[in-house]
Amino acid sequence: MASLDALTLPLDDISTADLAATGLEYARVDADGPGFRPFQRAVARGFLGGESTDDEAENARLSLRDRRLTGVFDRSALEPDVPVGTIDSWVAPMTTSPGRRLDLWSISAVTVAPTHRRRGIARAMLGGELRTAAAAGYAVAGLTVTEATIYGRWGFSPATWASDVVIDTRRAGWAGPTAPGRLDFVPRADLAERIAAVHERIRVQRPGSVPGWDGRWRGLAGAAPGDKEAEKVRAVVYRDTAGAERGILVYTLTEAESFTAHELNVRALFADGGEAAAALWRFAIEHDLVAQVKAWLQPPVPPVQWMVADRRAVTATLTDHQWLRILDVEGAFSARRYSAPLDVMLRVSDPLGFAEGDWHMRVDDDGEARVERADDSSAAVVSCAVNALGSLLLGGVRASELAEAGMLDGPADVVAAIDRSFAPAMTPLLDIWY
Ligand SMILES: CC(C)(COP(=O)(O)OP(=O)(O)OC[C@H]1O[C@@H](n2cnc3c(N)ncnc32)[C@H](O)[C@@H]1OP(=O)(O)O)[C@@H](O)C(=O)NCCC(=O)NCCS
């Protein structure tokens, strides 16, 4: 497993040269240096946000200090220090199976100034990240996307999905278990730490999960500067009968059609186990003067729909959420446990070259995989583009479904064997944005 600090890696030569050929400069930005504020302005502009206050910028700096910030600069522009392209990256342990992880090259803040769009800046930045990550030995890159049309060309593909959930509380009717522990309100002062602690317990079990960071938790807790809803943030924790804090619900209430029909907006609902989940969802659904509960980033088939009498009271809207890009087939596919033995020859096409070739994948009776480059290319029986590998890795989609869509090709019995082997121990989920 790679363990290099992403911050120490040099800039990619190919991207540096490609950008220089169009008069642009590719450069690292130090979060603690004078380049940070212009970098942050460019990111906010790229995501259509307003200008940040000093406090907001300082808050962002705290989160981005551990990241590799890279900008593309047009030094002939009227604001030459404000990058026309931005990207940041860091390495996070992504859970692949309960208790197993791989170091994910995580990418965020991809923006290109509207004045400089469609000149290949994103291509240079993404290519630069992937080459840097692969050269340093990272097996998988990941990102969350604003649009589904952008990243497939670089070999990314959806690997985890998430639902936005709306619950009509007047229809729902609690039908789930009664949790034996207790709920208590907690003060806002140490809320970020509390959210982090519960999340840390659950993310190591859930394929697709990565750790959050202080800034993410401060944001959910209403402790980030500029949060217009901050004063409305409330939170309850669930403690089991032994007194352990096993779940947390952070929410705001908004008056909707009338005072008796408020909306309860879930900022975070993290539950370590079914008991805590039942207690927290019940609290939300049975809250007096609330007609609707809204929550984001829930599992594709949200467990709460099994806890209510009328399942149609729960509307779940599914979206792809985390996209993965395989850079090293051996490193990626040997980093998880599998559900059944497998012996398959894979042929992978990868226009960027990283995963291109034939691979022999064997899974033993204990669910451990060995993947090797195959010399005898005539033996390959299943073929796909690298994108399909990214979708398969965590078991969030079945190989047979990709085959039906024409994204993977192979004999039906072999595809069925892949289905059995890749079946995940838990539905993969990324429960935060990054
Ligand atoms: C998306 C964005 C980063 C693209 O930057 P860009 O420098 O204009 O992209 P490039 O010129 O490098 O284009 C590379 C390829 O992607 C395609 N592409 C770029 N943006 C696209 C989009 N929004 N939808 C579909 N394709 C897109 C280009 O057509 C080009 O295709 P080609 O390889 O077939 O020629 C930029 O438009 C942007 O900043 N958007 C707002 C912020 C955003 O959505 N960021 C993504 C965060 S997840």
The ligand as a MOL file (V3000), in Angstrom:
LIG
                    3D

  0  0  0     0  0            999 V3000
M  V30 BEGIN CTAB
M  V30 COUNTS 48 50 0 0 0
M  V30 BEGIN ATOM
M  V30 1 C -16.1990 20.9440 -15.7960 0
M  V30 2 C -15.0190 21.8440 -16.0480 0
M  V30 3 C -13.9940 21.6220 -14.9120 0
M  V30 4 C -14.3840 21.5010 -17.4090 0
M  V30 5 O -13.2070 22.2470 -17.5960 0
M  V30 6 P -12.5980 22.5740 -19.0690 0
M  V30 7 O -11.2100 23.0540 -18.8690 0
M  V30 8 O -13.5370 23.4280 -19.8050 0
M  V30 9 O -12.5490 21.1290 -19.7550 0
M  V30 10 P -11.5430 20.6900 -20.9260 0
M  V30 11 O -11.3960 21.8020 -21.9070 0
M  V30 12 O -10.2900 20.1550 -20.3610 0
M  V30 13 O -12.3740 19.5240 -21.5660 0
M  V30 14 C -11.9850 18.1660 -21.5390 0
M  V30 15 C -13.0900 17.3530 -22.1480 0
M  V30 16 O -14.2100 17.3430 -21.2600 0
M  V30 17 C -15.3710 17.8290 -21.9370 0
M  V30 18 N -16.1760 18.5660 -20.9730 0
M  V30 19 C -15.7670 19.6110 -20.2380 0
M  V30 20 N -16.7580 20.0190 -19.4430 0
M  V30 21 C -17.8140 19.2090 -19.6680 0
M  V30 22 C -19.1340 19.1420 -19.1480 0
M  V30 23 N -19.5680 19.9760 -18.2190 0
M  V30 24 N -19.9470 18.1700 -19.6250 0
M  V30 25 C -19.5040 17.3100 -20.5820 0
M  V30 26 N -18.2610 17.3350 -21.1000 0
M  V30 27 C -17.4300 18.2730 -20.6450 0
M  V30 28 C -14.8460 18.6890 -23.0570 0
M  V30 29 O -15.7790 18.8100 -24.0760 0
M  V30 30 C -13.6130 17.9280 -23.4770 0
M  V30 31 O -14.0210 16.8220 -24.2720 0
M  V30 32 P -13.0560 16.1190 -25.3300 0
M  V30 33 O -11.9750 15.4450 -24.5300 0
M  V30 34 O -13.9490 15.1510 -26.0130 0
M  V30 35 O -12.5220 17.2160 -26.2040 0
M  V30 36 C -15.4420 23.3340 -16.0510 0
M  V30 37 O -16.4330 23.5020 -17.0180 0
M  V30 38 C -15.9650 23.8670 -14.7310 0
M  V30 39 O -15.1940 24.4100 -13.9630 0
M  V30 40 N -17.2890 23.7520 -14.4280 0
M  V30 41 C -17.8680 24.2830 -13.1970 0
M  V30 42 C -17.3820 23.5410 -11.9430 0
M  V30 43 C -17.6190 22.0550 -12.0360 0
M  V30 44 O -18.6760 21.5920 -12.3960 0
M  V30 45 N -16.5880 21.2730 -11.6570 0
M  V30 46 C -16.6780 19.8570 -11.6040 0
M  V30 47 C -16.6500 19.4970 -10.1640 0
M  V30 48 S -17.0570 17.8200 -9.8790 0
M  V30 END ATOM
M  V30 BEGIN BOND
M  V30 1 1 1 2
M  V30 2 1 2 3
M  V30 3 1 2 4
M  V30 4 1 2 36
M  V30 5 1 4 5
M  V30 6 1 5 6
M  V30 7 2 6 7
M  V30 8 1 6 8
M  V30 9 1 6 9
M  V30 10 1 9 10
M  V30 11 2 10 11
M  V30 12 1 10 12
M  V30 13 1 10 13
M  V30 14 1 13 14
M  V30 15 1 14 15
M  V30 16 1 15 16
M  V30 17 1 15 30
M  V30 18 1 16 17
M  V30 19 1 17 18
M  V30 20 1 17 28
M  V30 21 1 18 19
M  V30 22 1 18 27
M  V30 23 2 19 20
M  V30 24 1 20 21
M  V30 25 1 21 22
M  V30 26 2 21 27
M  V30 27 1 22 23
M  V30 28 2 22 24
M  V30 29 1 24 25
M  V30 30 2 25 26
M  V30 31 1 26 27
M  V30 32 1 28 29
M  V30 33 1 28 30
M  V30 34 1 30 31
M  V30 35 1 31 32
M  V30 36 2 32 33
M  V30 37 1 32 34
M  V30 38 1 32 35
M  V30 39 1 36 37
M  V30 40 1 36 38
M  V30 41 2 38 39
M  V30 42 1 38 40
M  V30 43 1 40 41
M  V30 44 1 41 42
M  V30 45 1 42 43
M  V30 46 2 43 44
M  V30 47 1 43 45
M  V30 48 1 45 46
M  V30 49 1 46 47
M  V30 50 1 47 48
M  V30 END BOND
M  V30 END CTAB
M  END
